[in-house]
Amino acid sequence: MDMTYGYKDFDGTGLSDEILASSHYEMISITIAGATRDSGNTPTTDLRRGLLLAYDSGSGKYIELTTGATESPTAVVLAENVPGMDATDVVSKAFYRAIFKSGKLFDDSASFDPTLCPRISIRDNA
């Protein structure tokens, strides 16, 4: 049986032209911890579409990917910009499974290994 999650092939966002290398993807709703930051962005409280996030089993929420190897298996990719993070948790959409264009993901850990997260593929789609 084929299992699908969340917003399979969610339409109308224009995301496929921007960061996706394929029109086939699965999205889920996630809760982002209020303290999550995008260290490569200014201001860091604005989370960018394409930011890699990891599930924090302690809080049950998603946080910025920070250590690479230990978090890669739970990684998802933020599907929409989330401005002005503060102490309040935010519900947002994330790509659970997708193929992304090279250079379009933001990795605060600088060590994301896609082989550790087979749901996220990156390819050059020039």
Secondary structure as UniProt FT lines:
FT   TURN            8..9
FT   HELIX           15..18
FT   STRAND          26..32
FT   TURN            34..35
FT   TURN            39..40
FT   TURN            44..45
FT   TURN            49..50
FT   STRAND          51..56
FT   TURN            57..60
FT   STRAND          61..64
FT   TURN            69..71
FT   HELIX           72..74
FT   STRAND          76..78
FT   STRAND          90..101
FT   TURN            102..103
FT   TURN            108..109
FT   HELIX           114..116
FT   TURN            118..119
FT   STRAND          120..123
//
